């Protein structure tokens, strides 16, 4: 599956989770439910994937954690915030660079309709 096909499936699953749960819950609740939906679609999903930082000969094994990584291609970062900020974008750009991934979906579940809370970031 291409990144675009995976992203299409992810967005459909995220919309289903948002329809069922609505806004107002913790990020962790949305993460678990989205994980469930994606796995049920037959996708390989890793939760809280450690993303080490390597600086010269120093390796920090748990520098960052990706909320969900789908098919080892698409990063999902979940938020429950009023609005995305530049810090959120910088965070996922760091994930993309460190992990050498091409696509991230930044999903904010604290919105009335999920389409308002989707930001697609390509590196």
N, C-alpha and C positions, 0 to 999 in steps of 0.2 A: 504494500500500500504506500502511496505517496504521502508526503506531509499534508497536502491539500485534502486528500481523501480522509486521512486520520482526523484532521482538524474539523472537517464537516461532521464526522461521527461524534467527536468530542462536544461540539456545540449543540448538537441534537440531544445528547445525554445531559448536558448542563442545563438546557432549557427544561427538560423533563424533571430534573432535580429541583430547579427553581419553582416550577409549577406545583410540585408536591409540597415543598417546604416553605416557599416564600422567603422574603427577607426577614432579618431579625435574629437569626440563629448564629452560633459561632462558626467561624471558618472551618473548624475541625469536623463539624456535623456535615457541612456541605462536601468536604473532602471525602469523608467515608462513603457518603451516598453516591458521589460522582465515581469514585473508585469502583463501587459495586456495579453501577450501570455500565461502565467501560469494560469491566471484566466479563459481564454478562453478554456483551457484544463480541466477545472472543478476542479482545485486545490484550496484549501484554502490557501490564501497568506496574510501575514501581512507585511505592509511597515513600515520601521523606528520603529520597535518594541523596546520599552523601556526595558532595561535590568538593573534592579536595582542592586546595590552593597550593601551587608549587611556585616558590620563589627561589631562584638559583638552586641551591641544594637543599633547601628547607621545604618539607612537605607537611602541610597542615591537613590532616586527614578529614576533618569535619569542619571545614571552613564555612560551607553553606549546605543547605538542604533544599532540594527541589521538592515542591509539594507533590506533584505527580509527573512522572515521565512515561509517555505512551510510545510503545514500540521502539524504544530507544531513539526516537526521532523528535517528538514534540513535547516541549516543556509546558506544564500547566502551573501557573501561580494563582492561587486563590486568595481573594480579599473579601472582607466585609467592611467597607469603608464608605464614607459619604461620596468621595470622588477620588479618582486616581491622581497621583502626584508625580512629579518628575523623579522622586526617589523610587517609586514603584517601577517606573520604566528603567531607571539605572540598575535596579536590582536584577531585573530579568535580562537586560543586556549583558550583565556580568555572568549570569548563568549560561547564556548562549555562548559567550566567548570562552569561558572556562571549560565547558563541556563540548565545545565545537558542534553545537546544534544550530539548526537554521531557523527554527520557528518556535515561538512561544505564544500561548494564549493566556493573557492576563484577564482573569474573570472576577468580576465584583458581584457578589450575591446580595449586596445591600442596595438593591434597586427595585423599582416596581415591576419592570419587565427586563429580563436578562439581556435582551439585545442592546439595552443602554449600558450594560456593564461588561461588554466584550471589547478587548483591545488586542489586536493581532500585531505581533512584533516579529519582523523578519530581519535576520542578520545576513 
